Amino acid sequence: MTILMIGTTELLLVGGLALLLFGGKKLPEMMRGLGQGVREFKKGVNDINADLEPSDNPEKSEASEQTEAPQP
């Protein structure tokens, strides 16, 4: 399996092509939208992780311990 490694030359080439294709006025709007999308994605992942982590609420942990079957 190859790890995607982008060097400075490749990054400049992709940036130049994007500038040529979309123009100087549209490119900042597109990048802003991309940043907002990434921010929302990270927020969603963090919310899911917070839901999956065990809580510090002792009432919930006691209730879950009572419902579990005893181990022999």
C-alpha positions as CSV (number, residue, x, y, z in Angstrom):
1,M,0.0,0.0,0.0
2,T,1.4,3.4,-1.0
3,I,1.0,6.4,1.2
4,L,-0.1,9.5,-0.8
5,M,2.9,11.9,-0.5
6,I,2.4,15.3,-2.2
7,G,5.5,17.4,-2.6
8,T,5.8,21.1,-3.1
9,T,6.0,20.8,-6.9
10,E,2.9,18.8,-7.1
11,L,1.0,21.1,-4.8
12,L,2.0,24.2,-6.8
13,L,1.0,22.4,-10.0
14,V,-2.4,21.5,-8.7
15,G,-2.9,25.1,-7.3
16,G,-1.9,26.6,-10.7
17,L,-4.3,24.3,-12.5
18,A,-7.1,25.2,-10.1
19,L,-6.4,28.9,-10.6
20,L,-6.5,28.5,-14.4
21,L,-9.7,26.4,-14.4
22,F,-11.8,28.4,-11.9
23,G,-10.2,31.9,-11.9
24,G,-9.1,34.1,-9.1
25,K,-12.5,35.3,-8.1
26,K,-14.2,31.9,-7.8
27,L,-11.4,30.0,-6.1
28,P,-11.6,31.7,-2.7
29,E,-15.3,31.0,-2.5
30,M,-14.7,27.4,-3.3
31,M,-12.0,27.1,-0.7
32,R,-14.2,28.7,1.9
33,G,-17.0,26.2,1.1
34,L,-14.5,23.3,1.4
35,G,-13.3,24.6,4.7
36,Q,-16.9,24.8,6.0
37,G,-17.6,21.3,4.8
38,V,-14.5,19.9,6.6
39,R,-15.4,21.8,9.8
40,E,-19.0,20.3,9.7
41,F,-17.5,16.8,9.1
42,K,-15.2,17.1,12.0
43,K,-18.0,18.4,14.2
44,G,-20.1,15.4,13.3
45,V,-17.3,13.0,14.0
46,N,-16.7,14.6,17.4
47,D,-20.4,14.4,18.2
48,I,-20.4,10.7,17.3
49,N,-17.3,10.0,19.4
50,A,-18.8,11.9,22.4
51,D,-21.9,9.7,22.1
52,L,-19.9,6.5,22.0
53,E,-17.6,7.3,24.9
54,P,-18.7,6.1,28.4
55,S,-20.1,8.9,30.4
56,D,-19.0,10.0,33.8
57,N,-22.6,9.8,35.1
58,P,-22.6,7.3,37.9
59,E,-26.3,6.6,37.6
60,K,-26.0,5.4,34.1
61,S,-23.0,3.2,34.9
62,E,-24.8,1.7,37.9
63,A,-27.8,0.9,35.8
64,S,-25.7,-0.7,33.1
65,E,-23.9,-2.8,35.7
66,Q,-27.2,-4.0,37.1
67,T,-28.5,-5.1,33.7
68,E,-25.4,-7.1,32.9
69,A,-25.4,-10.8,33.6
70,P,-22.9,-11.9,36.3
71,Q,-19.8,-13.7,35.0
72,P,-19.2,-17.2,36.5
